[in-house]
Amino acid sequence: MRLTARLACATVALCTACRPGTGTVTDSAAAYSALAEPRVAPRAPLTEATLAGTWNGRAMGMTSDAALNAWTQVCGAGTCRSIIAGSPDTLVQTYVLSGDSAVGTSAVYEDPSMRGVPLQDTWVVRVVDGTLTGTGRAHIATHPDSVLVRYRVEGTRAP
């Protein structure tokens, strides 16, 4: 009985609210926009002058703060030359500026732990307030849609 009474009250309230000429009409779009998240102003485009220079940083797993490696890279004119701590080799990477980001691809390289497997990285970074942050993935060079590891990077401009 109580359920029936509640349903009847809800039905009457709904029908009364929907009946023409009864009360004010509310603009649901205006009400929604008041609840919507505030819009974030677009970031200024990344410039070569902002990205060029020497950066020190580290790569970490996507869900961990433990460093996978530490690196130093010198960037400019669409190329970064990266030195991974403990590796004697320099890894060359090319990038293009796209909006507020740089999108890069490394040359094919070999990781000592995976001898004979050609690897390649792709990444996206942004520079905000002098800090470089971004994400990347390492994949088998001959299988571009393979993913061996996803990582995030953070770095600061070298003094």
Number of C-alpha atoms within 10 A of each C-alpha: 6 7 8 9 10 11 12 12 12 12 12 12 11 11 11 13 14 12 9 10 9 9 10 8 10 8 8 9 9 10 10 10 10 10 9 9 8 8 6 6 6 8 10 10 14 18 15 15 9 13 24 16 15 18 21 18 21 21 23 19 16 14 9 10 11 11 14 13 13 17 17 21 22 18 20 16 12 16 18 25 17 20 18 17 12 9 11 8 12 14 16 18 21 18 21 15 18 12 14 15 21 22 18 20 20 21 15 17 18 14 12 9 7 9 8 10 16 16 20 22 22 19 20 20 22 22 20 13 7 12 13 18 19 18 18 21 17 19 21 18 18 12 11 13 9 12 12 12 12 18 19 22 23 19 21 17 18 12 7
